[in-house]
Amino acid sequence: MKRIFSSMCGEEKEKLKVERLKQLCVDLGEEITDDEIKEMIDEADLNKDGEVDDSEFMNLMKKLNVL
């Protein structure tokens, strides 16, 4: 899962930022608004820094029963 997270982050290996998440959604053919992206980040962003780090990502995956 950590490798998946790192690949999602792109060059910024430690944090998943709003801009990167939006690009991933576009690349996957998802039409998504900025508000929806922000909502996704806010749900996972436990420390409220506006980005998702690896531990926050892992917590979200557990919450979604992916792990």
Backbone hydrogen bonds, N-H to C=O, Kabsch-Sander energy under -0.5 kcal/mol:
donor,donor_aa,acceptor,acceptor_aa,energy
5,F,1,M,-2.6
6,S,2,K,-2.5
7,S,3,R,-2.4
8,M,4,I,-2.1
9,C,5,F,-1.8
10,G,6,S,-0.9
12,E,9,C,-1.1
13,K,11,E,-1.4
15,K,12,E,-0.6
16,L,52,V,-3.0
17,K,15,K,-0.7
21,L,17,K,-2.5
22,K,18,V,-2.4
23,Q,19,E,-2.1
24,L,20,R,-2.4
25,C,21,L,-2.1
26,V,22,K,-2.4
27,D,23,Q,-2.8
28,L,24,L,-1.5
29,G,26,V,-1.7
30,E,25,C,-2.9
32,I,30,E,-0.8
37,I,33,T,-2.1
38,K,34,D,-2.6
39,E,35,D,-2.2
40,M,36,E,-2.1
41,I,37,I,-2.4
42,D,38,K,-3.1
43,E,39,E,-2.0
44,A,40,M,-1.3
45,D,41,I,-2.3
46,L,44,A,-1.5
48,K,45,D,-0.7
52,V,16,L,-2.1
53,D,51,E,-0.5
54,D,14,E,-0.6
57,F,53,D,-2.4
58,M,54,D,-2.4
59,N,55,S,-2.2
60,L,56,E,-2.1
61,M,57,F,-2.4
62,K,58,M,-2.2
63,K,59,N,-2.4
64,L,60,L,-2.2
65,N,62,K,-1.5
66,V,61,M,-3.2
67,L,61,M,-0.9
